[in-house]
Amino acid sequence: MKSIPDPIFTPVAENIKANREDERKTLMNGFAGRLRTISYKALSQKMTPTEIYHLLNGEAERIENEAGELSHV
């Protein structure tokens, strides 16, 4: 019985996986940086809990809009 050869596309699949992992890391680093910026703004401007709530909601809407735009790419 012959053995089945390894698929030729394996290096391509590994490259795609590596690119996706890199993209996720980049997105997470960007998100962490944005959260730090927001937290600094809240502290430096001595924002009230209500103001922080509105700031975070605005950021959530911005992220949702960006996610929605990705489907049009």
C-alpha positions in Angstrom: 0.0 0.0 0.0 1.4 3.4 -1.0 1.7 6.2 1.5 -0.1 9.4 0.8 2.4 12.2 0.1 2.3 15.4 2.2 0.1 18.1 0.7 2.0 20.6 -1.3 0.0 23.5 0.1 1.3 22.9 3.7 3.8 25.8 3.6 1.1 28.1 2.3 -1.3 27.1 5.1 1.5 27.6 7.7 2.2 31.1 6.2 -1.5 32.0 6.3 -1.7 30.8 9.9 1.4 32.9 10.9 0.0 36.0 9.2 -3.3 35.6 11.0 -1.5 35.2 14.4 0.6 38.3 13.6 -2.5 40.2 12.7 -4.2 39.2 15.9 -1.2 40.3 18.0 -1.1 43.6 16.2 -4.8 44.2 16.8 -4.5 43.3 20.4 -1.5 45.6 20.9 -3.4 48.4 19.3 -6.5 47.7 21.5 -4.4 47.6 24.6 -2.8 50.9 23.7 -6.1 52.5 23.0 -7.4 51.4 26.4 -4.3 52.9 28.1 -5.0 56.2 26.3 -8.6 56.2 27.4 -7.6 55.4 31.0 -5.0 58.1 31.0 -7.6 60.6 29.7 -10.1 59.6 32.4 -7.5 60.1 35.1 -5.9 63.2 33.8 -9.2 65.0 33.2 -10.6 63.7 36.5 -13.7 62.4 34.7 -16.8 61.4 36.6 -18.1 57.8 36.3 -20.8 59.1 33.9 -18.2 60.8 31.7 -16.1 57.6 31.7 -19.2 55.6 30.7 -19.8 57.9 27.7 -16.2 57.8 26.8 -16.2 54.0 26.8 -19.5 53.8 24.9 -18.1 56.1 22.2 -15.1 53.9 21.9 -17.3 50.8 21.6 -19.3 52.4 18.8 -16.0 53.3 17.0 -14.9 49.7 17.2 -18.2 48.4 16.0 -18.1 50.8 13.1 -14.6 49.7 12.1 -15.8 46.0 12.3 -18.7 46.8 10.1 -16.5 48.5 7.5 -14.3 45.3 7.3 -17.2 43.5 5.7 -17.0 46.0 2.8 -13.3 45.4 2.1 
